[in-house]
Amino acid sequence: MKNLIATTLLLLLFSLVSIGQIDLRNPKITAVKKSQVKTKIIPIQEASSMYAPKTGNDFSILIPPGEALIFKYNNTTSELEQYLLPSYQYLTNVSKQAIAKAPAWVRNDLRLALMQLSDDKQSKWANAIINAKDPYIDEIAFCISAFSTEYLNSSYAYTEMLDINAEYIYKYDKLFKYVEVKDYGTSADDDYYTTTSYKMVKSSGDTVTVEIPKEVYYWYVVNPQITDEIPGFIDNSKHELSPTDVLATPENGKFWRSYLFEHNDSKIPNTDFGSYTSSVDESAKITAVVNGISETEYKGLAQNVLDSLQNISVYWDSKVLGATSPYMLESYGVNNTIALLNRYTWSCMRFWSASAVERPHQPVRILKWGMGRCGEHADLTTALGRTALIPVANVEGLSSDHTWNAFYDPLTNSKSFEYNKDNWKVWETTVTGFVNSYRNNDGDGDRWASVNLMRSDGVTYPIIEQYSNQYGTLTIKVKDSKGNPIDGAHVVLAAQQAPGVGENLLFDNSGTTDRNGQAIFIVGDQRIYYAKVFSHGQSVPSEDGKVEMVSDGEAVENGINYGSTFTFDDLTLNTFNKTLVDTVYKTLSENKLALDIYSNNEVAVGSAIYNDLSSVSWFGTQYRDYKATKPEFTVFQCDDTGAAKYNAGQDFSELNESTQSSLNKEFDLPDNDIFYVIRNNNQVNF
């Protein structure tokens, strides 16, 4: 193994520009016969335990850019060897055990997360899975796979948080009547998973039980990170003036999922400004009343909410749609989770324009502080919703300086994991309480530009159609000096203020280019847009603070597609495909190695727009965004001489196979020599 890796390090001749990967999903590899000698399969490192279902030879893997999957046939031993050649840290044995224990559907991301960690960090997180018991294993494994490498490597991350996170999901499942946590299988099964079902009232008045897709459950119920905060234990005796001020050890801090409904604080908010009093308008200083709830009345309010949730029979009632304030919600009663939690948020929080004294991101600290603007309300609402076991996310309209929430409605489309106006309902706890939609672009007033539903790792989903009937498409293309597309480029989008409001440029959105060098934005109309692109340490335009108009000098019009190309004149890339490929391998006949390969997914890797770890590290946190596009790959074969030429970067035609998204080809097994069949995810001109 070590000798082969040393020999084939030649394959890593391309620089790692962005971190797309190749996704090999359920490839089948079967032994072949050479004469009468049965060929032996040597699994790819940990393939038999990590990728393979427990009853077969199928496996699934992510190959990072610049890396290769190698099949080496050894004529002397009649062995077909499979290797993944990674530039990342190799997995420790304990990591392999943890991945084998995790559900098959999470192993790709979990493997990539662990293989970028040092041995001691791998052991820390892998042991959290190995030591976990059913039914908590899949929730813990998912969280580790979803966390950024930067967070897993940090000193702020504790495995104890994952234990509490999973335990309280099942604890509250036993208490709440409107929700049921449903486990499909156990860790003894290969593809076990969990989701939740809810009792809901249809507009007709009928009560039904509806299940949500497992992706919604893991990302928007289980996930312990809301948006930009560092997930951890919080010391409530401290002010959160920087992201790490309130972080504590498990013994000295509180985690929001166990704290929000069970805390014993006698009052909220924290009225002791200490040395910060001079920065606060004394006339606005909070004393004993928060939105009409006195200190005495507040005491025990959290426990009362927990008790009330146990008496609620439905997730939410469709008749509540259209309510525009918490008072209207109360007119429908509070016999649904949305109405009750909305009332709780308004009771606990005060919208205060002077709250810049402290702008906490941590839900525990927000509840203790008890005041804030839209950001604090949105973060707390998401945390409260997930604690109540309902799927909630933050929504942002950055150039309009506002954020709010959305909750998932399984009544509309319970089988599909999609981001659209039918599945995600607006939940506004800051201003109006609860509304079904904003339609400001249909009339006067502020006109939305980008509106995104936020996933906690930094992936954003455009949902402008829920907030405006009028929107267009901006496609930003990024190329090198030869016209090759650049993937992994960071695109920053700015929007000019709405007509009649002003002409200032405001940060609106950001995105990462795909393998075609494109970043696509769905944006509201009647706005003028500008962009700037960053890649390989350069930017276009190159001047600091300068952006380029991308909507042809006119405001975006409804239904019109706009495009703009950014070219890096001083940048020439030899490799530009940084994607993941779904691949199936299957041996078709004796004395042949037949590869039946197809690709399903592209996975773009970008950096989170906002993340508090960026303030304590020179790099931001990265996310992986699976896209339903057909990436391409290259397959070729060579002997040791060919491998040496490849290593030297020499051009020889026998290496070439046409780059494509699928391939069905047979290779003869050699009589005398070792040969390589290499699947490489770089698109290269030899």
N, C-alpha and C positions, 0 to 999 in steps of 0.2 A: 504493500500500500504506500509506504513512505517513498520507495524508489519510483513508483509510477507517478506520484504527486510531484516529485522532484523533476522527473522528465517532462511532465505535462504542464509545469508552471509556465511553459512557453505560451500557453493559450491566453495568459493574462497580459497580452501585449498592448491592450487598449486601456486608456486612462478611465477611471470611474468618474464620469461627469455628473450624471444624475443617478438616482437610485430607483430605476424601474427594475422589474424583475420578470422572469419567465415563470409561468405557472404551469407545471406539468400535472394535469388533473387526471387521475385514474389510468395511467399508462399500464398496459399489460405486457409483460415480458415473459416469454416461454422458452424453455430449453430447446435446442435443436440437436440433430445428430450429425456427427462427422464420421463417415464410414459407419462402423458399428459401435463407435465410442459415444456414450451418452454425454452431452455437454452439461457441465455444472454451472449453475447460476450463483455468482457471488454478489449479494445485494449491495446496492449503493450505500456505503457506510452503514447507516442505521435504517435502511429501507424496510427491512422485514418487520421492524418494531415501530417505526415512525410513520411510514407512508402506507404500508400494506394493511388492508382489512385483515382481520385475524384469521380469515379462512382462505386467503389467496395471495397472489403475487402483485396485485395492483398497488400502485403507490402514487402519491401526489407531492409535488415539490415546487418551491419558488426558487428560481435561479436569478441571482442579482446580475446586473449588467456587467459585461466583460468576463463572464464566467461561462463554463461549459459543462455539459453532461457527456461523459465519455463511455463508450462501450469498447472494451478491448478483448479481442479473441486471442487466446494463447493456444497455438496449435499443439504445443508440447504437452500441456496439461488438459487440453480440451475444455477450457474454462472460459465462459463469457463473463467478463467482469464489468461491473457498472460503477462508475464513480462520478460524484459531483465534485467539481474543482472550485472551491470557494476562496475568495480573497478574505472572507471574514474569519473570525475566530471559529475553530472547530468546536463542535458540541462535546461537552463532557458526558460521561456515562450516565450521570444523574439526570442531565437534561434529556438524554435519549429515553430514559425511563419515564420522565414526566410527560414527554410528548406522546409516548405510547399509551399513557393513561388518559390523555385528553381526547375529546371527540375528534373524529377524523376531519370534520369540516373546519376546525380551528388550527390544525397542525401546521399548515403552511405558514400562517402569520406568527404562530407561537415559535416555530423553529427559527424564523428570521429574527424575531425579537431576541431569542436566547443566544443565537450564534454571534451576535454583536457584543456580547457581554464578556467580561473577564471570568475566569473560572470560579472565583468566589461569588460573584454576582449571579452566575448561572446556577450555582448550588443553592443560593438563597431563594431564588424564585422557583426553581424546579422542585425544591423540597416543599414549597408551599402547596404544590399540586400533589406530590407524592404522599404527603402527610394528610391531605384532605380526605374526607369521607363522603360517600354519597349521602345526600344529593347535591353537595356543594361543589363538586369537582369541576363541572363544566363552567359554572359562574366564575370560579377562581381562574381557571385556565383562560377563559375569554378575556378577563380584565388584564391579565399579563400580556396577552397577545395584542390588546388594543392600546396599551400604554406605549409611549415613545421610548426609544432607547435612552434618550437623555434622562427621562424620569427614572427608569429602571436602574440607571447607573448612579442616580443622585443619592445623597445621604438623607433625603427627606421622605423616602419611600419605605413603608413598613408592611410586611406581609400580614401583620395582625389586622390591618384595615380590611384586607380582602376577606378574612375570616368573619369579621363583624358584618361586613357588607352582605355576604351570602347568608349568614345565620339570621339576620333580621328580615331578609326577604321571606324566609320560610316561617319565621316567628309571626310576622304580620299576616301571612297567608292563612294561618290558623285562626286569626282574630277577625278578619274582614270577610263579610258575607258577599260582597259585590265582585270579588275576584277569586280566582283559583289558580294556583301555580301548578302546571301540569308537566310532569316529567315523562318523557318518552324514552324508556329504556334506562339503563344504568351504565356505569363505567365498564361493565363486562361486555357491553355492546360496542360496536365500532362507531356508529353514527348517532349515539344518543344525544338528545337535546332537551331543552326546557322552554316553555313559553307560558303565557297567561291567557285565561279566558275571563270574560266579564259579562255580568248581567246588565243589560241596557234597555231603556225604554224607547221604542220607535215613535215616530211622530203620530202613528195610529193609536198609540197607547199600549201596544202589545209589548210585553217583556220578553226579550230573547237573550240567549247566551252566545257570545261570539268570541272566537279565538284570534289572537294577533300573530302575525308571522314571527318566527323565532328571531329574525334580525332586529325587529322592532323591540322585542323583549330584551335582548342583550345590550343593544346600544342605548335604549331610551328608558329602560327600567333598571337594569342591573348596573350599568356603568356608573362608577363612583365619582367621575369627573364631570362637571357641568360644562364649563367652557375654558376659561384661561387660568383658573386657579390651580395651584399645586395640590393634588389630592393628599390629604394627610390628617393628622390629629392637631387640634387647635387649642391653644391656651387663651381662654377668654378674658384673662386678666390683663391682656396687653392690647394696645391699639395696633391695627394693621395699617401701618404707614408705608410699609414696603412688603413685597410678597412673602418674605420669610420671617417677618416679625413675630407672627403668632404660631408658627409651626412648632410642634412639641413632640415628645416621645409618646408612645401609647399610654404610659403610666401617668403622664402629666397633661394629656390633652383629650379632646372630644372629637369624635367623627360624626358627621351630620346625620347619617342614616339611623344611628342609635340615639342621637341627641335631640333632634327636632321635636319629637313627640314625647320625650321622656325626661327632659331637662328639669332641673329644680331651681332655676334662677327665680328670685323673688320678684323681679321686675325687669322690664325692658322698655325703652332702651337704656344703655349705659349713660347716665347723666353726668358722670365725672369726666369732664374734658381735661382735667389736670392743667398742664402747661399750655394746652391748646386753646384755652378759654379766650385769650386775646384775639384769636382769629375768628371768633364766632360772634355773630350779632346777638348780644345779650337778650334783646327783646324776643328773639326766636328760640332761645335756649329752652330745651324741653325740661320740664320739672316732673310732674307726676301724672300727666295725662297724655295718652297716645291715641289719637283719633277717637276720643270719647271713652276709652277704656282706662279706668283709674288703676293705680298701682295695686290696690287691694283686689280689684276685679281681675287684673291680669294674672295674679298669682294662681298657679295651677291651670292656666288657660290651655297650655299644651296638653296636659293630661285630659282635660275636658274634650279637646279635639280628638284625641286618641279614643276616648270613650264613645264620642259621637260617631266616629268612623265605624266602630263596631256595630252600630245600630243602623247604618246605611245599607240599603238593599241593592242599589244600582250604581254603576259607574257614573253615568249621567243620563239625564232625561232630555230627549230631543226637543221637548217643548220649551226648554230654556233658551234655545237659539233665538237671537234677536234681543235678548236682554242687554241693556247698555249701561248698567250700573249695578253695584252690589245690592242696592235697594231693590232694583227690579228682580235680581236673583232671589232675594228674600221673599218676594211676592210669590215665587214659585215654590217656596220652602227650601230647605237645605237637605233634602233626602237624596242627594247625589254628591259624589266626591268633589266635583268641580266647584259647585256652589259653596260647599262647606270650606274647602281650602281657600277659596277666594275671600270669603268672609274672615277667615283666620289671618290671611296675609294683611288685609286692611286693618284688622285689629292690632296686629303686631308692628306694622310699619307706618312711618310718617314720611310722605314725600316732602323733602326739605331741600330747598335750593342752596342752603348754606352747608350742605353735607360734605363739601369738598374737604372739610377738616379731616375726614377719614372716609375713604371709598373702598370698603372691604370687598374682597372677592369670595371669601370663604363663607359658605352658608351658615356655619355655626356662628361666626363673628357678625354676619349681617343680622341674624336674629337677635343677638345680644345688643348690637348697636341700635337696631330698631328704627333706622331711618336711612334714607338714601334716595337716589333718583331711579330712573328706569332700570339701570344695570343691576342695582341691588335687588329691586323687586323681581326682576326676571330670574336672576340666579337663585334666589330664595324660593320662588314659585316652582322652578324645575326640581329643586331638591325636595321640597314638600311633596310634589306630585310623585316622584320616584319612591319616596319613603312610603307613600300611600299605595305603591305598586301600580301606578298608572303611567303610561308612556308619555313623557313630556320633553320638549326641547326648547331652546332659546331661538328666537328669530331676530334678525338684525337688519335695519335699514341704515347703514353707517353714514351715508351722505346726508341723511335726514336727522342724524344724531338721536336715534331712538332704538330701543330694543324691547322685546316683549316675549310672549311664549306661544307655543302651539301644542295641542295634545292630539294624540292619534285616535282617529275614529274608525274602529274596525267594522262598523255597520256598512260603510260605503264599499269597502273592498277588502275583505278579510283575508284573502289568499295572496295578495300582491304586496310586495315591499316597495312602495313607490312614494315619491314626493310630489304631491299635487294638491289642488285645492279641495278635493273630495276627502282625502285621507287625513289631512292635518287641519284642525280647526283653531282659529285664532283664540288666544286666551290673554287678555290684556288686564293685568292686575294693577297697573300703575295709574291709569287715567280713567278708563270707563268701566272697569270691572270685568266684563265679559261680553265680547261681541263676536259675530261670526265672520266679519270681513271689514277691511278698509277698502273704500273705493274712491280715494281722493283724486285719482287721475281722471275720473269721469267728470269732475267739476272743478270748481275753483279750489284754491288752497295749495298746500305743498304737494308736489307731484313726486312719487317715488321713483328712484333710479333702480339700483339693485336691491332686492329683498331676498335674504338667504336664510334657510333653516340650517342651524349650526349643529354639526356632530362634534362631540367633545374632543376628538383628536385633531380638529382643524379642517376637516372636509366640510365644504359648504354646498348646499343644494338650492339652486334658484327657484323661488316660488312667487315671482312677481305676478303671475297670472291670478293669484288669489287676491291681490291687492290692486290690480288694475286690469281693465279690459283692453288696454292699449299698451303694447310693448313691441320691441324689435330685438334683433340679434346682432351682436358685435362679435366678429371673428378676428382675432389677432393672430397673424402668422409670423413665425420667427425663423430666419434662415441665416446660414453662414455665408462666407464670401463666395462660395461656389454654388449657392442656391440650395444646399442641402438643408432640410428641416432640422431645427434644434429642439430636442425634447428636454424637459426638465427646466426650461427657462421660467423665470418668475415674472409674471405680468402684473403690474399695478395699474388699476383703473381709477380715474378721477372723474367727477361729474361737476359741471358748472351748476351753480344754484338755479333753482326753478325760475321760470320767467316771472318777473315782477318782484322777486325776492332779492336778487343780487347777482353779481357776476363772479363771485369768489369760486375757486376750484376747491372741492372737498374730496378727501379720500372716500372711495365708494366700494371697491372690491379688489380682490387679487385672485390670481389663478396660476396654474402650472401647465405648460404646453405638453401635449401628448406626443406620441411617436411621429405624428405628421407635422409637428411643430406648431400646433394650433391650441389656443385657449379660447373657449367660446363663452360669451356672457349673454344672458337674457336680461334686458334692461327696460325700464319704463320709457315712454315716449316723452316728447317735448323737453328733453334734456340734451345738452351737448357734452360729449365725452372725450377724455384725453387718456393717454396711456404712456407708460415707461416700462422698458423690459430690461431685466438683469440676467446675465448668464456668464459663466466662466470668469468672474471677476470684472466683467465689463458691463456697460449699460448703453442703451439707445433710447433717447438721446444721451450723449455722454456727459453733458453739462449737469452739474448738481442742481437739483430743483427744477429742471426743465422737463416738460412733458410734450407729447405730440398729439394733435387733434386726430381722432379716429372716426369721426362721424361726418366727414366731408364738409365741414364748415357749417352744417345745419343741425338743428335739433333732430334727434331720432324720431322717425315717424312710425306710426302703428303698422306692424306687419312687414316692415322693410328690413332686409338683411344688409348689414354694413360690414365691410372688411378693410383691414389695413395690414401691411407687411412691414416688419422691422428687420433690417439686415445688419448683421455684425460684419463690417467690411474687413476688420483685422482678425477675424476668427475663421479658421478652416478646420473642419472636423473630418477625420477619416471614418469615424463610427458615430452613428446617430440614432440607432434603434435601441431604446432602453425600456423594454416592455416585458410583460409576462406572457407565456404561451401555455394554453391547455393542450397537452399532448398525450396521445395513446400510442404505445408501441406494442406490436404483436408479431410473433414469428409465424410465418405462413406455411413453410415447407421444410423438408429435410435439407441439410447442407446449404441452407440459405439463412441469412438474417434479413427478415423483411420488416421494414419500418412503416407502420401505418400511423401517420402523425397528423394531427389537426390542432388548430389553435382556437380558443374560445374567448379569452379575456386579455385585455390590456390593463396594466396597473400603473397608474401615474403616481409619482411620489413628490410631495411638495412640503412646504413649511407652513405651520399654523400662522394665521394672521396675527393673533394675539396669544401669547402664552407666557405665564409668569416665570417659567424657567429661563426664558430669554434674558431676563434681567439679572440672572446669576450665572449665566454662561454666555460665551461669545457666539454660540450658535443657537438657532431656534429649534423647536421640536418638529420632527417629521411625521407625516401621515402617509398612508397607502390608500389610494382611491381606485377601486376596481371599476373598470369601464367595459361595457359590452361591445368592444371593437375587436377586429381580427388582426392581431399583430403577426409579423412575419418572422421567420427564423431561417437559419442556414444549416444544412446537413451535408457532410462530406466524409470521405474515408481516405486514409493514407497509411503508409507503413512508417517505420522509425525514421527512414530517410526523409519522407515527406514531412514528418513532425519536426525534424530539425530545420527544414527549409521554412516551415511555418513559423518556427521560433525565431528565425533570422529575418523574418519579414520579407522573404523572397517571393517573387511572383511566379506561380506555376499553375497552369490551367487545370490540371487534374484535381485540384482542390475544389474547384467551383461546382456548386449545385445552385440552380436558380433559387433565389430567395422567394419564399412564398408562405402562405398561411396554412397549407396542407401538403402532404407528400405521402405517396405510397410507392415504395421502392425496395427491390431486393438486392442484397449484397452477397456475393459468393464468399463462402468461408475459405480462407487461403489454405493451401496444402503445406506450406513450409513456414510462412512468416506470420508474425503478429500484425494485426491491423487495428486501426482505430476507426470507429464511427463517432463523429463528434457533432453534437447538436449545440450550436452556439447562438446566442441571442443578439449578436451584433450584426448589423447590416453593413457589410464591408465591401469595398471595391478593391479586389486583389490586383 
